[in-house]
Amino acid sequence: MTRTGTRPETGTGTATGTGAGAGAGAGAGTGAGTETEARRRVAPEGRRFLRGRKSALARLAAWSLLESAHTFLGGYGVARALDDGFLAGRTATGLAWLAAAAAGALLGGLALRGVFAGLADLVEPLRDGLVRRAVRQALDRAVGDPVRAPGAGAVSRLTQQTEMARDSSAGLVLTVRSFVFTAVGAFAGMAALAPVLLLIVLPPLLLGVAVFLATLRPMAAVQRRSLDTDEALADRLGELGEGLRDVVACGGQASAQDRIEPLIAAQERLARRLAGWAALRTLALGTAGRLPVVALLAAAPWLLAHGVTAGTLAGGLTYVVQALLPAIDSLMTALGSAGTRLLVVLERFCAAPPHPLPAAPAAKAQQVTGPARPPAAAAAELRGVTFAYGRGAAPVLDALDLVVRPGEHLAVVGPSGIGKSTLTALLAGMLAPDAGTVLVAGAAARRAPDASGPDPRRTLLPQQAYVFTGTVRENLTHLCPTPDPGDARSADARVRHAVGALGLDGLVERLGGLDAEVRPGLLSRGESQQLALAAAYLSPAPLLLLDEATCHLDPRTEERAERALAARPGTLVVVAHRVSSAARADRVLVLDGTRAVCGTHAELPARSPLYRDLVGKWNETTDG
Ligand SMILES: Nc1ncnc2c1ncn2[C@@H]1O[C@H](COP(=O)(O)OP(=O)(O)OP(=O)(O)O)[C@@H](O)[C@H]1O
């Protein structure tokens, strides 16, 4: 009984990566939509998070109220010190009011201390939650698809992003809160001194804030694309680094450059656009922060003529210069950078995992942990396949799930009689499952009874090689469509290439060349298998199934043949009779009757006792 956990997969990504690079070429129009989408995804989680931390929020608000009081006292104290004290000739009163304003500053310091303590109660749980989520996502992907699992780089990028989220959220809470409570204190103070001050200060301040808010969405969209491009660039550079030797060896520098350069150009474009938006923001900051000061100074003669005292004017200026201007400054900086960054990072964590968890396996099903792909992407797939030879017989395969990816090289190993040939026969459509589905290239493996000719999707090579009386060339090309007369030369070149790739030159020469007649009875079993393997190599079928088709070859000839077949475009499934053959595959499916396991050669010894034994024996033999 065998089962692989089935899990649709949409690519790594990393999630994480994941989707990296998708945004690199996206137009500006899509950015706002993505932004709204991001907010829609992040907002509910954000609300849930905050709902669970009402007491931390209340503590923050309480400390922040002290900040409002500090702001209020700052401007009000200056106004009263002038009007009731120094300008009225009462120095002691003036000093007393200044002392009150200074006490307010002390109060502000105390408030800040409390705010920082309360801040930790908010942002540390956020960071912890994000780290947990990052690790869970990485593990889910690794369990679902060990081969394509995010690497250490992707996981470290995610954890780095949790730090970004923590820092950004702390900065945001700090500045937004400070702006709100400072503004409350300053507006209350101006209203207490002379409400007309508000009429002069508020319009430029609101205009600046409005312009700033208008830049948020487009700038966030550019930042998101910049982050995506940055990740795509990092991924591609990483890939390139890993394969640099091969790239140079194959002269692939130009194509590698073609893959990297567009991303660099995109990143440069995005950096320029970000700079443009940043300039507009500076303008907004100037309008909101500096224009109220200019307006107050310009209106001073009129204000003084209409009963506003010098002290009130100085108090108003104190509110604007000492409180509002720094608060706006920090708010805009924080919202503009940390806010957008936080949204983008949080959205990554809140995105639905690209690999939904597999459905719970049926109770009787064997558990095979291993990768899986959506049907459309699979070269071959078994879904809950049960097969028995005859009614009442014990099933050879029971509830087996397996996904073979396009281009993959999968080895199947297990003891004699366990069901390896049965599995290949099912994939070849020669047997029908009693339950479940067998798919090849997304369609039923077993063709309709009226289908004629060989199935073009796959070629099965059994242990007994098929060699017939005919020329060597005919034996090599009998699985290929008949070439057009005009294609004869290229067909001949393909045959010679196959002969070279599989190392058959000596054999073909011995047989008398490609046009010599083959007498099957005079060939050894190994030679027959070599000819059959070359025929499979030349076959256009995207899926090759080798059922111990190399068992009569010596290990070196087998290695050469398998490497050639694996390098051929298409998918290769090999029933392996040697561990060396399994070690060459991308993944190995171990059938052991009680538990089937699928994984890489490197990881399987830890997961399958049978495979561990096989590898142990193999090592002893090769060491010996
Ligand atoms: N035509 C058949 N009728 C009845 N039982 C069969 C038939 N073919 C195979 N079996 C049985 O099914 C089980 C699985 O056989 P299968 O040939 O798939 O195993 P295998 O792992 O390929 O073995 P080996 O490595 O020896 O080739 C074995 O017990 C075998 O005896």
The ligand as an ORCA input file, in Angstrom:
! r2SCAN-3c Opt
* xyz 0 1
  N      -0.068    -11.205    -14.128
  C      -0.031    -11.384    -12.829
  N      -0.968    -12.129    -12.225
  C      -0.964    -12.314    -10.896
  N      -0.061    -11.785    -10.077
  C       0.902    -11.031    -10.627
  C       0.977    -10.809    -12.022
  N       2.028    -10.019    -12.273
  C       2.616     -9.759    -11.062
  N       1.945    -10.373    -10.095
  C       2.265    -10.312     -8.675
  O       2.122     -8.967     -8.267
  C       3.143     -8.648     -7.343
  C       3.910     -7.448     -7.882
  O       4.568     -7.800     -9.055
  P       5.539     -6.826     -9.810
  O       6.044     -7.562    -10.996
  O       4.832     -5.561    -10.039
  O       6.659     -6.632     -8.740
  P       8.116     -6.026     -8.936
  O       8.349     -5.165     -7.789
  O       8.228     -5.442    -10.274
  O       8.995     -7.310     -8.823
  P      10.407     -7.610     -9.548
  O      11.394     -6.666     -8.987
  O      10.695     -8.998     -9.166
  O      10.174     -7.440    -11.011
  C       3.995     -9.890     -7.214
  O       3.594    -10.562     -6.050
  C       3.690    -10.697     -8.416
  O       3.782    -12.077     -8.139
*
